[in-house]
C-alpha cells in the first residue's frame, strides 16, 4: 500500500539535499573569477553614476544660488524704490503743511 507519510519525508529530504547542493554550487559560482569581474564592473558603473549625479547636483545648486542672488537684488531694488517714494510723499506732505501754515 502507498504510504503518504513516507513519500512526504522523502520529498523533504530531497528538497533539503537539493538546497544543500544548490547552495554549495552557488558559493563556488559567486566566488569565481568571472563573478569577481562582474562585481568589479558593477561597482565601477555605480561609481560613474555617483559622479554624474554629484556633478548634476552641483550644477543645480550653483543655479539655485544664482537665482536666489537675483531675487534678493530685485527685492532690494524694489525696497529702495518704495523707500524713495515714501520720502517723496513725506516731502510733499511737509511742503503742503508749510504752505498751509504760511497761508494762515
N, CA, C and O of each residue as an XYZ file, in Angstrom:
416
protein
N       0.837     -1.174      0.000
C       0.000      0.000      0.000
C       0.892      1.252      0.000
O       2.005      1.226      0.526
N       0.405      2.320     -0.580
C       1.135      3.573     -0.733
C       1.059      4.378      0.568
O      -0.032      4.702      1.038
N       2.227      4.699      1.149
C       2.256      5.430      2.414
C       2.592      6.899      2.128
O       3.675      7.206      1.630
N       1.669      7.791      2.441
C       1.814      9.224      2.159
C       2.896      9.845      3.044
O       3.642     10.708      2.583
N       2.992      9.426      4.284
C       3.974      9.998      5.203
C       5.396      9.732      4.735
O       6.250     10.616      4.795
N       5.649      8.508      4.267
C       6.978      8.171      3.774
C       7.310      9.017      2.535
O       8.437      9.483      2.369
N       6.317      9.201      1.684
C       6.519      9.986      0.464
C       6.867     11.434      0.804
O       7.754     12.021      0.186
N       6.164     12.014      1.792
C       6.434     13.385      2.197
C       7.820     13.514      2.830
O       8.514     14.506      2.610
N       8.221     12.515      3.612
C       9.544     12.530      4.214
C      10.620     12.484      3.139
O      11.598     13.230      3.197
N      10.435     11.599      2.150
C      11.395     11.500      1.052
C      11.449     12.818      0.264
O      12.519     13.252     -0.163
N      10.304     13.432      0.082
C      10.255     14.703     -0.637
C      11.018     15.766      0.145
O      11.799     16.517     -0.439
N      10.806     15.840      1.452
C      11.512     16.819      2.296
C      13.020     16.583      2.279
O      13.798     17.535      2.215
N      13.429     15.333      2.334
C      14.849     15.000      2.287
C      15.421     15.396      0.937
O      16.531     15.925      0.872
N      14.695     15.152     -0.130
C      15.168     15.505     -1.473
C      15.286     17.016     -1.621
O      16.253     17.509     -2.201
N      14.319     17.747     -1.108
C      14.369     19.217     -1.178
C      15.557     19.732     -0.375
O      16.266     20.626     -0.838
N      15.787     19.198      0.797
C      16.926     19.609      1.620
C      18.249     19.324      0.909
O      19.135     20.178      0.869
N      18.378     18.122      0.351
C      19.612     17.749     -0.346
C      19.823     18.648     -1.564
O      20.946     19.063     -1.848
N      18.748     18.942     -2.273
C      18.851     19.846     -3.427
C      19.281     21.234     -2.999
O      20.083     21.871     -3.683
N      18.766     21.711     -1.888
C      19.148     23.030     -1.368
C      20.606     23.091     -0.979
O      21.287     24.079     -1.256
N      21.089     22.041     -0.339
C      22.500     21.984      0.045
C      23.379     21.970     -1.196
O      24.377     22.688     -1.267
N      23.005     21.148     -2.178
C      23.772     21.068     -3.416
C      23.776     22.417     -4.147
O      24.819     22.885     -4.603
N      22.600     23.025     -4.247
C      22.480     24.323     -4.924
C      23.274     25.390     -4.168
O      23.935     26.222     -4.791
N      23.218     25.376     -2.850
C      23.961     26.344     -2.046
C      25.457     26.191     -2.209
O      26.176     27.183     -2.328
N      25.934     24.952     -2.215
C      27.365     24.695     -2.392
C      27.824     25.152     -3.765
O      28.863     25.799     -3.896
N      27.054     24.817     -4.781
C      27.399     25.237     -6.139
C      27.313     26.756     -6.254
O      28.136     27.374     -6.930
N      26.331     27.356     -5.604
C      26.168     28.814     -5.643
C      27.351     29.537     -5.035
O      27.797     30.556     -5.561
N      27.864     29.013     -3.924
C      29.019     29.633     -3.279
C      30.226     29.571     -4.201
O      30.984     30.536     -4.298
N      30.408     28.450     -4.875
C      31.547     28.327     -5.797
C      31.389     29.281     -6.973
O      32.362     29.894     -7.413
N      30.172     29.407     -7.481
C      29.924     30.320     -8.616
C      30.145     31.765     -8.185
O      30.767     32.539     -8.913
N      29.640     32.134     -7.009
C      29.771     33.516     -6.538
C      31.221     33.876     -6.227
O      31.573     35.055     -6.242
N      32.069     32.886     -5.947
C      33.468     33.145     -5.637
C      34.391     33.004     -6.839
O      35.607     33.139     -6.698
N      33.850     32.740     -7.997
C      34.686     32.520     -9.179
C      35.260     33.840     -9.706
O      34.804     34.922     -9.334
N      36.256     33.731    -10.569
C      36.897     34.911    -11.158
C      35.919     35.688    -12.040
O      35.933     36.919    -12.048
N      35.077     34.978    -12.777
C      34.094     35.654    -13.629
C      33.116     36.472    -12.791
O      32.743     37.584    -13.164
N      32.705     35.907    -11.650
C      31.794     36.638    -10.771
C      32.487     37.872    -10.195
O      31.869     38.928    -10.066
N      33.768     37.740     -9.848
C      34.513     38.891     -9.316
C      34.623     39.987    -10.359
O      34.511     41.168    -10.030
N      34.843     39.611    -11.615
C      34.884     40.607    -12.696
C      33.544     41.325    -12.809
O      33.494     42.540    -13.001
N      32.457     40.558    -12.688
C      31.121     41.151    -12.741
C      30.926     42.137    -11.588
O      30.407     43.234    -11.796
N      31.334     41.760    -10.379
C      31.214     42.651     -9.224
C      31.994     43.941     -9.446
O      31.504     45.033     -9.158
N      33.208     43.803     -9.958
C      34.065     44.977    -10.177
C      33.441     45.903    -11.213
O      33.420     47.120    -11.030
N      32.934     45.328    -12.303
C      32.311     46.152    -13.337
C      31.051     46.846    -12.823
O      30.798     48.005    -13.153
N      30.271     46.145    -12.026
C      29.065     46.759    -11.451
C      29.436     47.892    -10.498
O      28.801     48.946    -10.505
N      30.454     47.677     -9.688
C      30.899     48.716     -8.767
C      31.440     49.926     -9.524
O      31.167     51.066     -9.146
N      32.200     49.688    -10.585
C      32.729     50.789    -11.403
C      31.586     51.585    -12.028
O      31.637     52.814    -12.064
N      30.567     50.904    -12.516
C      29.406     51.593    -13.089
C      28.691     52.412    -12.015
O      28.238     53.526    -12.277
N      28.592     51.869    -10.830
C      27.971     52.605     -9.729
C      28.745     53.863     -9.376
O      28.152     54.908     -9.108
N      30.064     53.765     -9.374
C      30.894     54.941     -9.080
C      30.760     56.010    -10.170
O      30.736     57.206     -9.881
N      30.671     55.553    -11.436
C      30.466     56.522    -12.528
C      29.120     57.209    -12.384
O      29.014     58.418    -12.595
N      28.093     56.453    -12.029
C      26.763     57.024    -11.841
C      26.769     58.022    -10.689
O      26.145     59.080    -10.777
N      27.471     57.690     -9.611
C      27.559     58.596     -8.466
C      28.207     59.913     -8.883
O      27.730     60.985     -8.510
N      29.286     59.836     -9.650
C      29.987     61.041    -10.098
C      29.072     61.903    -10.962
O      29.062     63.127    -10.833
N      28.313     61.270    -11.834
C      27.376     62.003    -12.696
C      26.307     62.697    -11.860
O      25.974     63.855    -12.113
N      25.775     62.002    -10.875
C      24.741     62.582    -10.009
C      25.314     63.748     -9.199
O      24.658     64.777     -9.043
N      26.529     63.588     -8.688
C      27.139     64.658     -7.900
C      27.404     65.896     -8.761
O      27.217     67.021     -8.297
N      27.835     65.701    -10.008
C      28.061     66.828    -10.917
C      26.753     67.552    -11.196
O      26.697     68.781    -11.169
N      25.712     66.794    -11.459
C      24.399     67.390    -11.718
C      23.903     68.143    -10.491
O      23.371     69.246    -10.615
N      24.069     67.568     -9.321
C      23.629     68.231     -8.086
C      24.400     69.520     -7.863
O      23.820     70.512     -7.422
N      25.684     69.528     -8.154
C      26.486     70.751     -8.000
C      26.015     71.836     -8.955
O      25.928     73.005     -8.578
N      25.709     71.451    -10.194
C      25.208     72.419    -11.169
C      23.865     72.998    -10.734
O      23.632     74.200    -10.857
N      22.997     72.150    -10.234
C      21.684     72.612     -9.771
C      21.848     73.571     -8.593
O      21.165     74.592     -8.523
N      22.746     73.244     -7.676
C      22.974     74.099     -6.513
C      23.520     75.461     -6.947
O      23.097     76.490     -6.421
N      24.446     75.476     -7.893
C      25.007     76.742     -8.375
C      23.924     77.586     -9.041
O      23.861     78.798     -8.833
N      23.078     76.948     -9.836
C      21.989     77.679    -10.486
C      21.004     78.221     -9.464
O      20.507     79.338     -9.612
N      20.721     77.448     -8.438
C      19.800     77.894     -7.400
C      20.380     79.092     -6.647
O      19.646     80.017     -6.298
N      21.687     79.082     -6.395
C      22.320     80.212     -5.719
C      22.249     81.466     -6.589
O      22.036     82.563     -6.072
N      22.427     81.315     -7.913
C      22.312     82.457     -8.828
C      20.899     83.027     -8.810
O      20.712     84.243     -8.769
N      19.912     82.148     -8.842
C      18.511     82.587     -8.821
C      18.210     83.321     -7.519
O      17.550     84.361     -7.526
N      18.694     82.781     -6.404
C      18.476     83.415     -5.107
C      19.113     84.804     -5.065
O      18.506     85.752     -4.567
N      20.330     84.924     -5.584
C      21.016     86.220     -5.581
C      20.244     87.243     -6.427
O      20.106     88.399     -6.028
N      19.744     86.819     -7.587
C      18.976     87.729     -8.443
C      17.667     88.135     -7.768
O      17.252     89.291     -7.860
N      17.018     87.189     -7.092
C      15.769     87.504     -6.401
C      16.015     88.513     -5.276
O      15.222     89.434     -5.082
N      17.107     88.338     -4.541
C      17.430     89.287     -3.476
C      17.713     90.667     -4.051
O      17.319     91.674     -3.463
N      18.391     90.725     -5.194
C      18.689     92.010     -5.833
C      17.399     92.703     -6.271
O      17.258     93.914     -6.101
N      16.468     91.949     -6.829
C      15.176     92.523     -7.229
C      14.446     93.074     -6.009
O      13.909     94.181     -6.060
N      14.420     92.321     -4.918
C      13.741     92.795     -3.710
C      14.431     94.021     -3.121
O      13.762     94.925     -2.621
N      15.765     94.063     -3.173
C      16.494     95.226     -2.675
C      16.159     96.462     -3.512
O      15.945     97.544     -2.966
N      16.115     96.302     -4.836
C      15.791     97.422     -5.719
C      14.364     97.903     -5.475
O      14.112     99.108     -5.465
N      13.447     96.995     -5.283
C      12.053     97.386     -5.005
C      11.945     98.107     -3.670
O      11.196     99.074     -3.534
N      12.699     97.627     -2.686
C      12.661     98.280     -1.371
C      13.214     99.697     -1.470
O      12.661    100.618     -0.869
N      14.296     99.884     -2.220
C      14.853    101.232     -2.402
C      13.864    102.121     -3.134
O      13.705    103.293     -2.792
N      13.201    101.567     -4.138
C      12.218    102.338     -4.896
C      11.046    102.734     -4.003
O      10.576    103.870     -4.058
N      10.580    101.806     -3.187
C       9.463    102.099     -2.287
C       9.888    103.127     -1.242
O       9.103    104.006     -0.886
N      11.130    103.026     -0.746
C      11.629    103.980      0.238
C      11.732    105.369     -0.384
O      11.421    106.367      0.266
N      12.171    105.435     -1.654
C      12.260    106.711     -2.361
C      10.885    107.341     -2.531
O      10.742    108.553     -2.375
N       9.872    106.542     -2.848
C       8.503    107.047     -2.995
C       7.974    107.556     -1.659
O       7.274    108.568     -1.614
N       8.305    106.857     -0.566
C       7.865    107.299      0.758
C       8.519    108.629      1.114
O       7.872    109.500      1.695
N       9.800    108.795      0.772
C      10.482    110.059      1.055
C       9.855    111.198      0.264
O       9.667    112.292      0.795
N       9.523    110.945     -1.030
C       8.877    111.968     -1.852
C       7.524    112.341     -1.270
O       7.160    113.516     -1.222
N       6.774    111.321     -0.825
C       5.460    111.595     -0.244
C       5.615    112.411      1.042
O       4.831    113.326      1.296
N       6.612    112.085      1.839
C       6.839    112.831      3.083
C       7.247    114.271      2.770
O       6.804    115.201      3.445
N       8.091    114.462      1.749
C       8.492    115.815      1.368
C       7.296    116.610      0.860
O       7.131    117.778      1.212
N       6.462    115.983      0.035
C       5.256    116.655     -0.469
C       4.342    117.040      0.682
O       3.776    118.133      0.693
N       4.197    116.145      1.650
C       3.345    116.436      2.799
C       3.910    117.611      3.595
O       3.167    118.485      4.042
N       5.222    117.621      3.766
C       5.868    118.704      4.509
C       5.673    120.027      3.787
O       5.360    121.038      4.415
N       5.857    120.025      2.475
C       5.671    121.244      1.695
C       4.222    121.717      1.781
O       3.971    122.913      1.928
N       3.292    120.813      1.694
C       1.874    121.179      1.753
C       1.531    121.746      3.098
O       0.817    122.746      3.165
N       2.000    121.164      4.170
C       1.701    121.684      5.510
C       2.364    123.033      5.726
O       1.784    123.907      6.370
N       3.586    123.220      5.193
C       4.247    124.514      5.355
C       3.496    125.601      4.582
O       3.359    126.723      5.068
N       3.018    125.279      3.401
C       2.222    126.246      2.626
C       0.928    126.563      3.336
O       0.484    127.712      3.356
N       0.327    125.552      3.915
C      -0.944    125.792      4.637
C      -0.695    126.651      5.850
O      -1.525    127.505      6.160
N       0.399    126.471      6.548
C       0.711    127.290      7.720
C       1.024    128.718      7.307
O       0.643    129.666      7.994
N       1.727    128.874      6.171
C       2.049    130.217      5.688
C       0.786    130.950      5.243
O       0.694    132.169      5.386
N      -0.171    130.229      4.715
C      -1.401    130.838      4.228
C      -2.252    131.328      5.401
O      -3.047    132.251      5.223
N      -2.119    130.775      6.521
C      -2.916    131.183      7.678
C      -2.398    132.424      8.200
O      -2.925    132.948      9.181
